[in-house]
Amino acid sequence: MLTLRSRPLTGCGQRARGCAHGAATLMSVVGLLAIAAGAAASALSLLQQGYRSVGLQLDREVAFRAAEAALLDGQAELLALASGKNHEAGRQWPAPGACGAGARRHHCTPAPGRPAAWAPWMTPTGGTVALAAGIGTAFGAVTGAVVPTIAPDMGGPLVPPRYLIEHLGDAPAPYPAGAQRYRITALGFGRSPGRTVAPVARVVLQSEWIGSIPQAPGATLDRTSRRIAWRELIPEPAP
């Protein structure tokens, strides 16, 4: 009589269910690792974007504060003129469409149909230091104001802000006769580590100011001298 004997199965043949379970566990672990790697990459990307966003916001805030400081510096100059200091400079302004020369190159008179003296600041390349330096005057150049020394690793402007003053003619009613209207335009730069040609951020602010330049040196300051308007101009983005 023929007798068939079966030999015991070894390996996965003996433990088919256990092998299948182990393979499924391995695939699950691999899948979880892939998901974790993707999540980590996404988190890193979000952190980098957030860091860049915060950096750009800080850069713009620095530029904004610098431009506002330049506006106030221009107002201080006008207050000095209205109080009788440097009387001749306050009574004499360039012809329409022109700016002064030398120490008065930031004193301008606009002309209808012609670009304003500060118009180049609004162009895509208006934030370059070389272009900005040829327009207006630097913060403190007239008033003697000084920007506090800021450490390189601190948040502060590396390029001094600039401003120019335009004489817009007689002030409208109800301001008293003789009151004059002026426009101050200021350009502020943000921090630009490693970029000395084109700062990262720039802000252009503008204010209108009413004041009466005295007819004679030493006259008292007119009480109408003050800021009457303020706005921010949006330059074209840099290339």
Residue, then its C-alpha position, 0 to 999 in steps of 0.5 A: m500500500l502506497t503511503l504519502r507523507s507530507r513534509p512540514l512547510t517552513g518559512c512563509g509557507q507555514r506562517a502565511r498569515g503572519c508574513a502577510h501581517g508583517a508585510a502590511t505592517l512594513m508598508s504602513v511604517v513606510g507610508l507613515l514615514a513618507i507622510a511624516a517627511g512630507a509634513a516636515a517639508s511642508a512645515l519647513s516651507l511654511l516656516q521659511q515663508g513666514y520668516r521671509s514675510v516677517g522680514l519684509q514687514l520689518d523692512r517696510e516698517v523701518a522704511f516707513r519710520a525713516a520716511e516719517a522722520a524725513l517728513l518731520d525734518g522737512q517740517a522743522e526746516l519750514l518752521a525755522l523759515a516761518s520763525g524768521k531764521n534763514h529769512e532770505a531762503g524762505r522768501q525766495w523759491p525757484a522758478p516753476g518747474a525747477c529746483g534750487a542749487g547747492a544747499r537749496r537743491h531740495h527747494c522746488t516749485p512744480a509746474p503744470g504739465r511737468p513731472a514733479a521733482w520727486a517723480p523718479w522716486m516712484t519708478p521701478t528703479g527709484g529706490t536705488v541709492a545713486l538715483a535717490a542721492g540726486i534728488g532732495t536732501a538727506f535727513g539732518a543736512v539742513t536742520g542738523a538732526v542726527v540719526p542715532t547710531i545703530a548696530p549692524d545687527m539691529g533693525g534700522p536704516l542703513v541709508p539715510p532718508r531724503y526729502l524735498i520741499e515744493h512751494l505751491g503758492d498762496a494758501p486758500a481761504p480761510y487761511p490769512a493773507g500771506a500764508q503759503r502752501y508747501r508740499i513735503t515729499a520724503l523717501g525712506f529706505g529699509r534695511s538692505p544687508g549686502r545690497t548697497v545699490a537697491p535697498v529691499a524696501r522703500v516708502v514714499l510719504q507726502s504731507e502738505w504744510i501751511g505757513s507764513i514766511p515773515q516779511a522781515p527777519g526776526a518776526t514772530l511765528d504765525r500760528t497758522s504754521r502746521r501740517i494740514a494733510w498726509r498721505e502715502l504714495i505707492p511706488e512701482p515695484a522694483p524689477 
